[in-house]
């Protein structure tokens, strides 16, 4: 993977951060329905889900 691939993937991911908030909220709500998650882990779980989804979409946009 070249430096240009990494730069383009991160550029696409940063753009998608805003759009991935709603799907991350829905996924975290679904996880909380099925698994007992402490309330203090709600925000870190949601933030992590936004980052993961954005990176996945960035990778998809770059390589497919």
N, C-alpha and C positions, 0 to 999 in steps of 0.2 A: 504494500500500500504506500503510495507516494505522499508527499506533503500536500500536493494539490488535492488528492482524494480526501485527505483528512480535513483540509480547509473547506472544501465544498460540502462535505457531510455536516460539519459544524455550522456552516452558514445556513444550510437548509433546516437544520435542527433548531437554531435560534428563531428562525421565522415561524416554526411550528409550535413553539412554546405556548403562545397565547391560544392557539386553536386546540391544544391537547388538554386544556384545563377541564372542560366539560366531560370528555370521555374518562379522564382520570377520576373525577368526582363520582361518576356512575360506577366505575370499577371498584373504587374504595368502598362505596356504599354497599355494593354487592358482597365484597369480602367481609365487611362488618356484619352483614346479616348472617353469614355462614360460619364465621369464626369469631370468637370472643377477642376483640382487640381492645386494649386499654385506651381510654380517651386521650391520654397524652401522646399516643402513637398515631393519632388521626392525621395531624398536619405533616409529620415527617413521611408517613406512608403516602399521602397524597402528593407531596412535593416529589418524592422519589418516583412515583408513577408518572407524573408529568414529564420528568427528565427521561425516563426509560421510553415512554411512548414517542417523545420528540426525537430521540436518537434513532429509534426504529424507523420512523417515517423519514428522517434524514438519510438513513442508509438505503431505504427503499427508493427514494427519489434519486439518489446518486447512482445506484448500481442497476436499477431495472428500468 
